[in-house]
Amino acid sequence: MESRYKEILLLVGLDNITDEELQRFKFFLPDEFTIAKGKLEAANRPMLANLMIQNQGVKFAVTKTIALFRKLNYMHVATSLEEEKEKVDNAFMINEREKDPKIVKKKSEAEMCSMAPTPSRSDVSKLGATPEASPPTQPEKKALVVQQGSLRECLKKESLTVLVLKAMKPFKFQTQEGEQEMFHATVATETDFFFVKVFNTQLKDKFVSRRIIVISQYYQHRDYLEVNSSSIVSDANSDQKVSVPQSIIRKAGETPKISKLQTQPPGTVVNGVFVIQKKTERKDSVLFDLNDNTGRMKALVLGNQSKVPCAKGDKLRLTFFEVSKSGEKLQLTSGVHSLIKVIKAIKIKTKMEMTN
């Protein structure tokens, strides 16, 4: 079976992404694999597959490749690789059952959660549907213990009643399937707040500040919730109240301190405003040195979003950046669904400038 996993990792997975996509994939690999930077940069596709297999084993390499493909929005390749992996898994289970009839047939719950496929965004929207009559539940903020580094957790069918704190304007982003549209939001319950990625822009009229809504059929990730065209979002009934403490509302809008970010695990979602100390332009990216009164941290902005006019002293409003590793240090990195906005520093005029 190992030879079959090797085959799909290379032929179905790595061979079906472009050179540019491969470079982005390599960038995130150190979060999951311990591979020397020099070897990683020099590796072609077959060499990269071997490095991943030698480091963590072939099945883990395939599983993490699918998860990273989804993170980077390489959805077509991720789906194909996942389908082939399932075929190999099923063949393995059949062989094992023939050897031992007592073997458990189904996959572990942790693997099922971490590999749950994304419902199609072309599905018919269920805007007007009524959520299932079940008691509201609170999404757990912690990652699964068995799959601690999993990028996706589980499909949540239970309804969740929340207060909308903020909803941003829809924006477009590029995928292998073409241009798509989404928006970011922040919601809260009586005990916590959650960042939300909304992949159905028809729901924009539901995500209105101070409105109470009910969400079901959503995906829960470690640091955020995902709402798509298969999710159900409706206005709450008049008797459904959500009293969010001011402390939670304030915390939801606060910029995290850099000293705290430097202690967070890779993959942590970061929203906030930071002061630029230095800007280093590269071919397809820009590296910013950011600071606050607790420390300094770098932020890497990839792709088209790197072309933003700014200077030392200006501020950057970062939305859905993630903590990632750069060698031994942590930094913030943009992704497909990230946003960046420049807040220009106010220039104080001198007396001479005022007289002129």
N, C-alpha and C positions, 0 to 999 in steps of 0.2 A: 504493500500500500504506500510505502514511503516514496517509491519511484513515481507513483501516480500523483501524489501531492507535489513533488518536485516539478513534474511536467506541467501541471496546471498553474503553479506559481509563476513559471517563466512564460509559457506559451499563451495562456489565457489572461494572465495578469500583466507582468512587466513588459512583455512584447507589444501590448496593445495601448500603451500610453506614449505620448510624444516625448521628444528629448527635453522640452521645457517642463512638461509635467513630471518627468523623471527627476529633474533637479529639485523641484518643489517636494517631491516624495522623499528624496534623500535628506532634505533639510529637516524633516520631522522624524526621521528614523532614530536619531540618538535618544529620543524620548522613550523608546521602547527597546532598543538594542544597544549593546555595548560594542561598538565598532569604531576603530581608530579613524579619525577624520581623514587622514591621508589615504587610507584604503577605500574609504567611502567615496571620496571625490574621484578617485582613479578608476573605480569599478564600472565596467559595462554591465549590461543586464544579466548575463549568466553569472558573472563574478559576484554581482550584488546578491543574487538569489542564494549562491553558495555561502556568502558571508552571513546572511540572515539565518540560514539553516544551521550553520556551524555554531552560531551564537545562542540560538534559542530552540532549535529543533524545527523540523519541517512543518508540522501541523500548526504550531504557534506562529510561524512565519506567514503561513497562508491566512490565518485568522486575523493577524495584525495588519496584513496588507489590505485585506478587505475593509477593515475599520479605518485605516488611513485613507484609502481611496474614497470612502464616504465622507470623511472629514474634509478632503480636498475637493469634493463634489465631482469626482470621476465616476458618476453614478452608473453609466452603461457598463464600464469595465468591472466595477464592484459587483453589480448584479450578476454578470456572466461568471465571474470567479466564484461568487457565493453559490450559484447553481451547480457549478462543477464540483465544488467542495462537498456539497450535500450529496451528490451522486457517489463520490468516493466514500463519504461517511456511511452512507446506506449500504454500500457494498461491503465495507469493513464490518458493519453490524451483522449483516447476513452471515458472513464467514464466522464471526464469533459465536453467533447463535447455533450454527451447525456444530461448533466445537463444544459449546456449553449452553444447553437450552434454558438455563436459569438466568442468563444475562439479561439485564434490564434493556428494554427495547428503545425507550425514548432518550433523547439527549438530556444532559443536565439542565436545570432551570437557568443557571448562570449563563451557559453558552447560548441558550435560546434567547435570553434577554439581550446579550451583547451583540448578537447577530441578527436581531429582528429587522426585516427589510422595510424600507421606507415605502408607505403607500403611495401610489401614483398621484402626482400633482394634477393630472388631467382628469382625475375622478370627479364625478358630479359633486358640487358643494352641497353640504347639508346645513346651510345657514338657518333654515326655518325649522329644523327638526327639534324635537324636545328631548333633552338629555334623559338617560335612563334614571329611573327612580331608585337611587341608591344614596346612602349617606355620604356627604362630602368627605373626601380624604385628603390628607396632607402629603404631598410628595416628599420622599426622604431625600435629604440633601447629601447623604453620604453615598459613595460608590459601593457597588457590590463587593463583598469581602472576597469572594472567590475570583472575581474578575476585576481587581482593583483598578486597573488602568483602562477599563472599557470606555469607549467613546460614546456608545449608546447603551442605554439601559433597557427599559421595557415600555411597551405600549400600555398606557393606562386607560382602561375603559370606564373607571369610576368617575363620577362628576366631581369637579373642583370649583367651588364658588370663590371668586376673587374680586378685589377692587382694582380697577385699572388706574395706575399711577401716571403712566406716560405712554404715548405711542408716537413713534417717529414717522416721517414721510416715507412712502414706498420708494424703493430704488431698484435699479436693474443691475444684474450681475451675469457674467458669462459662465456657461457650463459646456460640456461636450455636446449636450442636447440642444444648445442654442441659448439665446438670451432669456432669462427668467426674471421675475420680480418678487420682492418680499418687503417686509418692514420689521423693525424691532419694537418691542414693547417691554414695559415693566409692570408687573402685577403684584398684589400682596394679599395675604390672608391675615388673620388676627395675630399670627405668631411669626410670620416670615415674609420675605419678598422673593420674587423670581424674575429673572430676565427671560424673555420669550422671543423665539424666532417664529415669525408668522409667514408662511409660504403661500398663503391665499389672500391676495390683496382685496378680495371682495369682503373680507372680514374687517376692513378698516373702519367701517361705520359701527362696528361692535366695540372695537378697542378705542373708547373715548374716555379721556381723563375723568375720574370720579364716578364712572359708571360701574355698577356691579354686574358681572357676567358669570355664566356657568360654562365650564369647558369640560369636554370628555373626548375620549378617543385621541388623546395627545401622547406624544413621546416624552419621557422623562430622561434627560441626560444628567450627568453629574452636576453641572453648574447652571443648567437652563432647561426650559421646556420648549418643545417643538410642536407647533400647530400647523397642519397642512390641509389640503383639500378634503381629506377623509375625516378630519376632526369635526366635532360638533360644538358650536359656540352659540349661545342664546342669552337673551336678557334674563336676569334673575327675577323670580316672582317677588311681589311686593312684600311678602313675609320673610324673604331671604336677606338677611342683613350681614354685613361684614364691617366690624368696627376695628379699623387698623390703628394701632397706637401711633402717635406722632414720632416716637423713637424709631419705629420701623420705616415710616415714610422718609424721615431724615436720613437714615442709614442707606436706604435704597438710592438716594441721590448723591451720596457722598463719594468723593474720589478716594480710593484706598491709598494708604500711605505706602511709599516705596519700601520702607523697612519691613512692612508686613508682606508685600508682594514677593520680596526676596526669600520668604520662608514658605511660599505656596508651592504645591506640586505642579509639574507641567500639565497644561490643559486647562488650568484655572482661567475662567473668563474674566476680563478686566474692562470696565467702563470708567472713564474719568478724564479729568483735565490736568495736563502736566506742562511745565515750563521747559522750553527748549534751551539747552546750554550749548549744543553743538549739532551741526548737520553735516553728514558725510554722504555725498552722492556716489552711487555706483551705477553700473550699466542698466540693470533692471530693478533697482531697489534704492532705498535711502535708509541710512542708519542714523537715528537721532539719539543724542545723549539728553536724557530728561532728569529733572531734579525736583525735589521738594525739601522741606525742612528736616527730613529724616534720612535722606540719602540720594544716590544717583542710580539710574538704571537705563539701559539701552532699549530702544524700540526699533524694530526692523519693519519697514513698510515695503511690501512687494507689489510688482505689477504697475498698472496705470495709476493707482492711488499714490505712488511715490512721487508723481509729478505735481507737487503742491508748492506754490511760492510761499516761503516763510523764512524767518531769520532768527538768530539768537534773541531771546527775550520774548518772542511770541509764545503763545500757548497752543497745544494740540488737544482737541477733544477726541478721544479714542473711544470707539464703540465696537464691542465684541472682538477685542484683541485677546490673545492668549499668552499665558506664561509658557515659555519654552526654554530649552537648554541651548547654550552656545558654548561648547567646550565644557568647562566646569562651572560656568556662570549662568545665571538665569537672565532672560530678557523678555520683552514683549514682542509679539509677532503678529502681523496682520494675516487674515485668512480671506477666503472667497466672500464671506458675508460681513467683513469688517467695514467700518466707515471711519473716515478721518476728516476733521474740520479744523482749519486754522483760525485762531482768535488773535488778531494783530495786537501787538502791544501799543498802548496809548503813548504817543510821543509828546513830551512836554516841551512847548516852545520856549526858546530863550528870549530875553528882552530884545536882542537885535533882530530876531526873526519876527517878533511882534511889531516892531517899528517899521519893518520892511513890508 
